[in-house]
Amino acid sequence: MKQIIVILSFFICVFSYAQNFKITKTVVDKNTKIPLENVIIFNENDYSVTNAEGKFVFVSQENEITLKLLGYETIKTTFDKLKVEKDTIFMEIKATQLREVIVNNADSYMKKVYDKFKDNALQNYTINFFLRNVFKKDQANILLQDIYARKNHDNEHKKKATIEILNMRKTSLFEKQDNISFKFPDFNGFLYILAPQINLCNFTETPFPDSDFKKILFETDEKNQSGQTWKGYFIICRKDYAVVEYTLSVIDDPEKIPYKKLPSSEGEYKTTKWEKFVQFTKDAASRKYYPSNIKLDNQVEIVLNKKSEKPFYYDFTMDFFVTSKPTNEKIKANFDTDKDIFKAKFEYSKEFWSNQNQLPLTKELELFLKSVAEKKDKTKEFEIIANF
């Protein structure tokens, strides 16, 4: 199986500025008070999502707001109501009787799911989206990039996605002593939905707190050439066999991954983590599904000169979510989907970003931007790339 290497490749409309409503809140579990990530906030026209701290920004011309997370009770409210309530929204786990684990028919059930993939997929459509890329060295942030764009995806004719970037903000802080070249992901690799072959997997149903859905765990029955087992799960709508959530991890034993030579300097590297999370939303008009929330999490281990030296790690995460319902609008492509995403060059507009649905900055990223500002004049030590 082809390895996904972060060093080489991390694999794998006119907008109105007169929005009527805007709100920022935090969503937590009612019982544990733990922040809830990936909560979908939406109404008829607009979509947003919570970040790792449970925080969201929602901007819309419509007053209605719905908050939805699989396994939790859906909340229907309005901007007017939320503005007079506290900053924290509490979501409650569904009080649904859990089904018993069923292991004898999971394989045959998943065959029906795989057979329905194409029928359930929305074919040719255009959506608006937000994408955040974060790059770290030994857990310290060194790169942040936010992109707001439009995408046309044509599954029917198996065409590559078409991207129109509307605005972008990015900044990076690299130490000049680092002598490692990076090629970041492209849109084609990131947007591609990689699924395991059904005949190579073992499937097991596990209890899920919502009787409208099934949760099926999977694991490949044999290790690949690198000694790795693919693992993950599907959450499936019982009514139409459609996948509504999916995860995949392709590395379960990083110690067995062989090192490869760095192309630009002495030393070796290997991928130690590759995980993908995908949520699908049902289009109300066509009743078909499309990827609406995608997360990619990679890690690479690097050893310079001698293997006896302490290794260091680079982590790269990508967070994508759709901000509008699908349309048939045409877009004007202005960025090659095969190109390194961080090489995109577009001017930053503060006015534009003040009126868009997006991921709020975490406290960690706020500290990173403060660090960049403090080091902006230290050009002998750091290389800074920024457009805002």
C-alpha positions as CSV (number, residue, x, y, z in Angstrom):
1,M,0.0,0.0,0.0
2,K,1.2,3.5,-0.9
3,Q,2.4,5.4,2.2
4,I,1.1,8.8,2.9
5,I,4.1,11.1,3.7
6,V,3.7,14.5,5.2
7,I,7.2,15.7,4.0
8,L,6.3,15.0,0.4
9,S,2.6,15.2,0.4
10,F,0.3,15.2,3.4
11,F,-1.9,12.5,2.0
12,I,-2.9,11.0,1.7
13,C,-20.8,34.1,-6.1
14,V,-21.0,37.3,-4.6
15,F,-21.2,37.4,-0.8
16,S,-23.3,39.9,1.1
17,Y,-21.6,42.0,3.7
18,A,-24.9,43.0,5.3
19,Q,-25.7,39.9,7.4
20,N,-28.4,40.5,9.9
21,F,-27.3,38.1,12.7
22,K,-24.0,37.1,14.2
23,I,-23.3,35.1,17.4
24,T,-20.5,33.3,19.2
25,K,-21.2,30.6,21.8
26,T,-19.7,27.5,23.3
27,V,-21.4,24.1,23.3
28,V,-20.7,21.5,26.0
29,D,-22.1,18.1,27.2
30,K,-24.8,18.8,29.7
31,N,-23.6,16.1,32.1
32,T,-19.8,16.1,31.8
33,K,-19.4,19.8,30.8
34,I,-16.8,18.7,28.3
35,P,-16.7,20.9,25.1
36,L,-18.3,19.3,22.1
37,E,-16.5,19.4,18.8
38,N,-18.1,19.0,15.4
39,V,-21.6,20.2,16.5
40,I,-23.3,21.4,13.3
41,I,-24.9,24.8,13.6
42,F,-27.3,25.6,10.6
43,N,-30.5,26.9,9.2
44,E,-32.0,26.8,5.8
45,N,-29.1,28.6,4.1
46,D,-26.1,28.7,6.3
47,Y,-23.8,26.3,8.2
48,S,-21.1,26.4,10.8
49,V,-19.4,24.0,13.2
50,T,-17.8,24.0,16.7
51,N,-14.0,23.8,17.1
52,A,-12.0,21.7,19.5
53,E,-13.0,23.9,22.4
54,G,-16.7,23.7,21.6
55,K,-16.8,27.3,20.3
56,F,-18.6,28.4,17.2
57,V,-19.3,31.6,15.1
58,F,-22.6,31.7,13.2
59,V,-23.5,34.4,10.7
60,S,-26.8,34.4,8.8
61,Q,-29.6,36.5,7.5
62,E,-32.1,33.9,8.9
63,N,-33.1,34.1,12.6
64,E,-33.5,30.4,13.0
65,I,-30.7,28.2,14.4
66,T,-30.4,24.4,14.8
67,L,-27.6,22.6,16.7
68,K,-27.1,19.0,15.8
69,L,-24.7,16.3,16.8
70,L,-25.1,12.6,16.3
71,G,-26.1,10.9,19.6
72,Y,-27.4,14.1,21.1
73,E,-30.8,15.8,21.3
74,T,-31.2,18.4,18.5
75,I,-31.6,22.0,19.7
76,K,-33.8,24.3,17.7
77,T,-33.6,28.0,18.7
78,T,-33.1,31.5,17.3
79,F,-30.5,34.3,17.3
80,D,-32.9,36.4,19.4
81,K,-33.1,33.7,22.1
82,L,-29.4,32.9,22.2
83,K,-28.4,36.5,22.6
84,V,-30.2,36.8,25.9
85,E,-29.0,33.5,27.3
86,K,-25.6,32.6,28.7
87,D,-22.5,32.0,26.6
88,T,-22.7,28.2,27.1
89,I,-25.1,25.9,25.3
90,F,-25.7,22.5,26.9
91,M,-26.5,19.5,24.7
92,E,-28.0,16.3,26.2
93,I,-27.3,12.7,25.1
94,K,-30.3,11.0,23.5
95,A,-32.2,8.9,26.0
96,T,-32.6,6.1,23.5
97,Q,-32.4,2.4,24.5
98,L,-29.1,1.1,23.1
99,R,-29.4,-1.9,20.8
100,E,-27.4,-5.0,21.6
101,V,-24.1,-5.7,19.7
102,I,-24.9,-7.7,16.5
103,V,-22.0,-9.5,15.0
104,N,-23.5,-12.1,12.7
105,N,-25.0,-9.9,10.0
106,A,-22.6,-6.8,9.9
107,D,-20.8,-8.0,6.8
108,S,-24.0,-8.5,4.8
109,Y,-25.4,-5.2,6.0
110,M,-22.2,-3.3,4.9
111,K,-22.5,-4.9,1.5
112,K,-25.8,-3.1,1.1
113,V,-24.2,0.1,2.3
114,Y,-21.3,-0.2,-0.2
115,D,-23.8,-1.0,-3.0
116,K,-25.7,2.2,-2.2
117,F,-22.7,4.5,-2.1
118,K,-23.2,5.9,-5.6
119,D,-27.0,6.1,-5.3
120,N,-26.7,8.1,-2.1
121,A,-24.0,10.5,-3.3
122,L,-24.9,14.0,-4.6
123,Q,-23.4,14.2,-8.0
124,N,-22.7,17.7,-9.5
125,Y,-23.0,20.5,-7.0
126,T,-21.3,23.7,-5.8
127,I,-20.8,24.7,-2.1
128,N,-19.0,27.4,-0.1
129,F,-16.5,26.2,2.4
130,F,-14.0,27.1,5.1
131,L,-10.6,25.4,5.5
132,R,-8.1,25.7,8.3
133,N,-4.5,24.3,8.0
134,V,-2.3,24.2,11.1
135,F,1.3,23.0,11.1
136,K,3.3,22.2,14.3
137,K,6.9,21.3,15.2
138,D,7.1,19.3,18.5
139,Q,3.6,20.6,19.5
140,A,4.5,24.3,18.9
141,N,2.5,26.0,16.1
142,I,4.6,27.3,13.2
143,L,1.9,27.8,10.5
144,L,-1.7,28.9,10.3
145,Q,-3.8,29.2,7.1
146,D,-7.5,29.9,6.7
147,I,-9.2,29.7,3.3
148,Y,-12.7,30.7,2.4
149,A,-13.7,29.3,-1.0
150,R,-16.2,27.7,-3.3
151,K,-16.0,24.2,-4.7
152,N,-17.7,22.5,-7.6
153,H,-17.6,18.7,-7.3
154,D,-18.8,16.5,-10.3
155,N,-19.0,12.9,-9.2
156,E,-21.2,12.0,-12.1
157,H,-18.4,12.6,-14.7
158,K,-15.6,11.7,-12.3
159,K,-14.0,15.2,-12.7
160,K,-11.6,16.8,-10.3
161,A,-12.9,19.4,-8.0
162,T,-12.9,23.0,-9.1
163,I,-11.8,25.6,-6.6
164,E,-12.5,29.4,-6.5
165,I,-10.7,30.9,-3.5
166,L,-12.6,34.0,-2.3
167,N,-10.3,35.1,0.5
168,M,-7.4,33.9,2.6
169,R,-5.3,34.6,5.7
170,K,-2.1,32.9,6.6
171,T,1.0,33.3,8.7
172,S,4.0,31.1,9.5
173,L,7.0,31.3,11.8
174,F,9.9,29.0,10.7
175,E,13.3,28.9,12.4
176,K,16.0,29.6,9.8
177,Q,18.1,26.8,11.1
178,D,15.6,24.3,9.9
179,N,16.8,22.8,6.7
180,I,13.8,20.7,5.7
181,S,11.6,21.4,2.7
182,F,7.9,20.8,3.0
183,K,5.3,20.2,0.3
184,F,1.8,20.6,1.8
185,P,-1.3,18.8,0.6
186,D,-3.4,19.7,-2.5
187,F,-7.2,19.8,-2.7
188,N,-7.4,16.6,-4.7
189,G,-5.7,14.5,-2.1
190,F,-7.5,16.1,0.8
191,L,-11.0,15.9,-0.6
192,Y,-10.6,12.3,-1.8
193,I,-12.7,9.9,0.4
194,L,-10.5,6.8,0.9
195,A,-12.5,3.8,2.0
196,P,-11.3,0.2,2.7
197,Q,-12.1,-2.6,0.4
198,I,-15.1,-4.4,1.8
199,N,-13.7,-7.9,1.1
200,L,-10.6,-7.1,3.2
201,C,-12.4,-6.0,6.4
202,N,-14.1,-7.4,9.4
203,F,-17.2,-5.5,10.5
204,T,-18.9,-5.4,13.9
205,E,-22.0,-3.5,15.0
206,T,-21.7,-1.7,18.3
207,P,-24.4,0.1,20.4
208,F,-25.2,3.7,19.4
209,P,-27.5,6.1,21.3
210,D,-29.8,6.8,18.4
211,S,-32.2,4.2,17.0
212,D,-32.2,5.9,13.6
213,F,-28.6,5.0,13.0
214,K,-26.2,2.0,13.1
215,K,-22.5,2.3,14.1
216,I,-20.3,-0.3,12.4
217,L,-16.7,-0.8,13.4
218,F,-14.2,-2.1,10.8
219,E,-10.7,-3.4,10.8
220,T,-8.7,-5.0,7.9
221,D,-8.2,-8.7,8.5
222,E,-4.5,-8.6,7.4
223,K,-1.7,-6.2,7.9
224,N,-0.3,-4.4,4.9
225,Q,3.3,-4.4,3.7
226,S,4.3,-1.8,6.4
227,G,2.8,-4.0,9.1
228,Q,-0.3,-1.7,9.6
229,T,-4.0,-2.5,10.1
230,W,-6.6,0.0,8.9
231,K,-9.3,0.7,11.5
232,G,-12.3,3.0,11.8
233,Y,-16.1,3.1,11.9
234,F,-19.2,4.0,9.9
235,I,-22.4,5.6,11.2
236,I,-25.2,4.7,8.8
237,C,-28.8,5.9,8.4
238,R,-31.1,2.9,8.8
239,K,-33.7,4.3,6.4
240,D,-31.5,4.6,3.3
241,Y,-28.2,2.8,4.1
242,A,-26.3,6.2,3.7
243,V,-23.1,6.8,5.6
244,V,-23.4,10.0,7.7
245,E,-20.1,9.7,9.5
246,Y,-16.9,7.9,8.8
247,T,-13.4,7.6,10.3
248,L,-10.2,5.9,9.1
249,S,-6.8,5.4,10.7
250,V,-4.2,3.7,8.5
251,I,-1.4,3.4,11.1
252,D,-1.8,1.4,14.2
253,D,1.8,0.4,14.9
254,P,4.2,3.2,14.0
255,E,7.2,1.4,15.3
256,K,7.0,-1.0,12.3
257,I,6.9,1.9,9.7
258,P,10.3,2.0,7.9
259,Y,12.3,5.2,7.8
260,K,13.0,6.9,4.4
261,K,15.8,9.3,3.5
262,L,15.0,13.0,3.6
263,P,15.1,14.4,0.0
264,S,16.6,17.7,1.0
265,S,18.9,17.0,3.9
266,E,20.7,14.4,5.9
267,G,18.4,12.3,8.0
268,E,15.4,10.0,7.8
269,Y,11.6,10.3,8.3
270,K,8.5,8.2,8.6
271,T,4.8,8.8,8.9
272,T,3.6,7.9,12.4
273,K,-0.1,9.0,12.2
274,W,-2.7,9.4,9.4
275,E,-6.3,9.8,10.5
276,K,-9.3,11.1,8.6
277,F,-12.8,12.0,9.8
278,V,-15.7,12.8,7.5
279,Q,-19.3,13.8,8.1
280,F,-22.0,13.8,5.4
281,T,-25.1,16.0,5.1
282,K,-28.3,15.2,3.3
283,D,-29.3,17.8,0.7
284,A,-33.0,18.6,1.3
285,A,-33.7,19.2,-2.4
286,S,-32.2,16.1,-3.9
287,R,-32.2,13.9,-0.8
288,K,-28.6,12.9,-1.6
289,Y,-25.5,13.2,0.6
290,Y,-22.3,15.2,0.3
291,P,-19.2,15.6,2.5
292,S,-19.8,18.5,4.8
293,N,-17.1,18.2,7.4
294,I,-13.6,16.7,6.9
295,K,-10.7,16.5,9.2
296,L,-7.2,15.2,8.4
297,D,-4.6,14.6,11.1
298,N,-1.0,13.7,10.2
299,Q,2.3,13.2,12.0
300,V,5.8,12.6,10.8
301,E,8.8,11.6,12.8
302,I,12.3,12.9,11.8
303,V,15.7,11.8,12.9
304,L,18.6,13.9,11.6
305,N,22.1,12.5,11.0
306,K,22.1,9.6,13.5
307,K,19.3,7.4,14.6
308,S,20.6,7.7,18.2
309,E,19.6,11.3,18.2
310,K,16.3,12.3,19.8
311,P,13.6,12.4,17.0
312,F,11.3,15.4,16.5
313,Y,7.8,15.5,15.2
314,Y,5.8,17.6,12.7
315,D,2.0,17.5,13.0
316,F,-0.3,18.8,10.3
317,T,-4.1,19.1,10.7
318,M,-6.8,20.3,8.2
319,D,-10.3,21.3,9.2
320,F,-12.9,21.7,6.4
321,F,-16.6,22.4,6.7
322,V,-19.3,23.5,4.3
323,T,-20.9,26.9,5.0
324,S,-23.8,26.9,2.5
325,K,-26.4,24.5,1.0
326,P,-25.5,23.0,-2.4
327,T,-26.4,24.9,-5.5
328,N,-26.0,24.6,-9.3
329,E,-24.0,27.8,-9.6
330,K,-21.0,28.0,-11.8
331,I,-17.7,29.2,-10.3
332,K,-14.5,30.7,-11.7
333,A,-11.6,28.5,-10.9
334,N,-8.6,30.5,-9.7
335,F,-6.4,27.8,-7.9
336,D,-5.0,24.6,-9.3
337,T,-6.4,21.6,-7.2
338,D,-3.0,19.8,-7.8
339,K,-1.0,22.7,-6.2
340,D,0.4,22.9,-2.7
341,I,-2.4,24.7,-0.8
342,F,0.0,26.8,1.3
343,K,1.4,28.3,-1.9
344,A,-1.9,30.1,-2.6
345,K,-1.5,33.8,-2.8
346,F,-4.5,36.0,-2.2
347,E,-4.9,39.4,-0.4
348,Y,-6.5,39.4,3.0
349,S,-9.7,41.4,3.6
350,K,-10.6,42.1,7.2
351,E,-14.1,43.2,6.1
352,F,-14.7,39.9,4.3
353,W,-13.7,37.8,7.3
354,S,-15.9,39.7,9.8
355,N,-19.0,38.5,7.9
356,Q,-18.3,34.8,7.3
357,N,-18.9,31.5,9.1
358,Q,-15.6,30.1,10.3
359,L,-13.8,28.3,13.1
360,P,-12.9,30.6,16.0
361,L,-9.3,30.6,17.0
362,T,-8.4,28.4,19.9
363,K,-6.5,29.8,22.8
364,E,-3.4,28.0,21.5
365,L,-3.7,29.7,18.0
366,E,-4.2,33.1,19.6
367,L,-0.9,32.6,21.5
368,F,0.7,31.6,18.2
369,L,-0.4,34.8,16.5
370,K,0.9,36.8,19.5
371,S,4.2,35.0,19.2
372,V,4.5,35.9,15.5
373,A,3.9,39.5,16.2
374,E,6.6,39.5,18.9
375,K,9.2,37.9,16.5
376,K,8.4,39.8,13.3
377,D,11.5,41.9,13.6
378,K,13.9,39.0,14.3
379,T,14.6,38.3,10.7
380,K,18.0,36.7,11.4
381,E,16.4,34.0,13.4
382,F,13.0,33.5,11.8
383,E,11.3,33.5,8.4
384,I,7.8,34.9,8.6
385,I,5.3,34.6,5.8
386,A,2.0,36.4,6.3
387,N,-0.7,38.3,4.6
388,F,-2.6,39.6,7.6
